[in-house]
Amino acid sequence: MQPISIACFNQDVWIRVTGRGNFQSSFALKQLVQETINKGYIRYVIDLKECDQLDSTFMGTVTGIAQRLRQYPESDFKVVNVNNSNQELMENLGLDELFSIQPLSIKQELPPDINAAFFATSSCSIPPTEEKAKIQELVISAHEALVAANKENTEKFKTVFEICSHH
């Protein structure tokens, strides 16, 4: 099972995250969303039912996507099937002010053929020579999105910015 799966229904893009939402799966998520936005999709549902853990880079990538979608008046962005610990992490960063975070306890209205429509993807490999720079760029942009979403996050991620700026 790949960490990121995607299905498109009408104008909605459903993205299922399996396992950990971390900086590695952030690359695939960011690439998928970029490709689907380029095709005209602006309504997203990120399903975390199968996701047991999130890191700040992944949450920052999700935040950056939500911020980018704000430029489209008809856009919609929500994170669903969020377990208690992931919900607490997102709310502590103030992300519930930016997009809808729906806990596992809320029954989701899923398209009837959703499971058949998902396809796994891992088409996001970074050339080894570019890997360090790409990872650093992703980590910085993800954390900048978290700070843009809530200025109180500046202090929380000060060390991340310091480490990245010295490499």
C-alpha positions in Angstrom: 0.0 0.0 0.0 1.4 3.4 -1.0 1.3 6.2 1.5 -0.8 8.5 -0.9 -3.8 7.4 -2.9 -6.0 9.6 -5.0 -9.5 9.4 -6.6 -11.4 12.1 -8.5 -15.2 12.4 -8.5 -16.8 15.2 -10.5 -14.9 18.2 -9.2 -13.7 16.6 -6.0 -10.3 15.1 -5.4 -10.1 12.6 -2.5 -6.7 11.9 -1.2 -6.2 9.0 1.2 -3.0 9.0 3.4 -1.9 5.6 4.7 0.6 5.1 7.5 2.5 8.2 8.4 2.0 11.7 7.1 5.6 12.8 7.0 8.1 14.7 4.9 8.5 11.7 2.5 4.7 11.5 1.8 4.6 15.3 1.6 6.5 15.1 -1.8 3.9 12.9 -3.3 1.0 14.9 -1.8 2.4 18.2 -3.1 3.1 16.8 -6.6 -0.4 15.2 -6.8 -2.2 18.4 -5.8 -0.1 20.5 -8.2 -1.0 18.1 -11.1 -4.7 18.2 -10.2 -4.8 21.9 -9.7 -3.2 22.3 -13.2 -6.1 20.1 -14.5 -8.7 22.5 -12.9 -9.5 20.7 -9.7 -10.0 23.0 -6.7 -12.0 20.9 -4.3 -10.1 18.5 -2.0 -10.8 16.1 0.8 -7.7 14.7 2.6 -8.7 11.4 4.3 -6.6 10.5 7.4 -8.6 7.4 8.5 -5.6 5.2 7.7 -3.0 7.7 8.9 -1.7 7.2 12.4 0.8 9.9 12.7 1.6 13.4 11.3 4.8 15.4 11.4 5.0 19.2 11.1 6.3 19.0 7.5 3.2 17.1 6.4 0.9 19.4 8.3 2.7 22.4 6.7 2.3 20.9 3.2 -1.4 20.5 3.8 -1.6 24.0 5.1 0.2 25.4 2.1 -2.3 23.6 -0.2 -5.2 25.1 1.7 -3.6 28.5 1.5 -3.0 28.2 -2.2 -6.6 27.1 -2.9 -7.9 30.3 -1.3 -7.2 32.1 -4.6 -10.1 30.1 -6.2 -13.5 31.4 -5.0 -15.1 28.0 -5.6 -12.5 26.0 -3.9 -13.1 23.7 -0.9 -10.6 22.0 1.4 -11.2 19.7 4.3 -9.4 17.1 6.3 -11.6 14.2 7.4 -11.4 11.0 9.5 -8.8 12.6 11.8 -7.9 10.6 14.9 -7.7 12.4 18.3 -4.0 12.8 18.4 -3.7 14.2 14.9 -6.7 16.5 15.5 -5.0 17.8 18.6 -1.7 18.4 16.7 -3.5 20.4 14.0 -5.6 22.4 16.4 -2.5 23.3 18.5 -1.0 24.8 15.4 -4.2 26.8 14.7 -5.0 24.9 11.5 -8.7 24.6 12.4 -8.9 28.3 11.7 -7.8 27.7 8.1 -9.7 24.6 7.0 -12.2 22.1 8.3 -10.9 19.3 10.4 -13.4 16.5 10.9 -12.8 13.8 13.5 -13.3 10.1 12.9 -16.5 10.2 14.8 -18.2 12.2 12.1 -19.7 9.9 9.4 -18.4 10.9 6.0 -20.6 10.9 2.9 -18.4 9.0 0.4 -19.1 8.5 -3.3 -20.5 5.0 -3.7 -17.6 3.7 -5.8 -14.8 5.4 -3.9 -12.8 2.3 -3.0 -12.7 1.1 -6.5 -11.7 4.5 -7.8 -8.6 5.0 -5.6 -5.3 4.3 -7.2 -2.0 4.3 -5.4 0.8 6.5 -6.5 4.4 6.9 -5.6 5.6 8.6 -8.8 7.5 11.2 -6.8 11.1 10.2 -6.7 13.8 12.8 -6.2 17.1 12.4 -8.0 19.8 11.7 -5.3 21.9 14.7 -6.3 18.9 17.0 -5.7 17.5 15.2 -2.7 19.0 17.2 0.1 18.1 20.6 -1.5 14.5 19.4 -2.3 13.9 18.1 1.2 15.2 21.3 2.7 13.0 23.4 0.3 10.0 21.3 1.2 10.6 21.5 5.0 11.1 25.2 4.9 8.1 26.0 2.7 5.9 23.7 4.9 7.0 25.4 8.1 6.6 28.8 6.5 3.0 27.9 5.7 2.4 26.9 9.3 3.8 30.3 10.5 1.6 32.1 7.9 -1.4 30.2 9.2 -0.7 31.2 12.8 2.0 33.6 13.9 2.3 31.8 17.3 3.9 28.9 15.4 7.0 31.1 14.8 8.5 30.2 18.1 7.5 26.5 17.8 9.5 26.0 14.6 12.4 28.4 15.2 14.8 25.5 15.5 13.6 24.0 12.2 14.4 27.3 10.4 17.8 27.6 12.2 18.8 24.1 11.2 17.7 24.4 7.6 19.4 27.8 7.1 22.8 26.3 8.3 22.8 23.5 5.7 
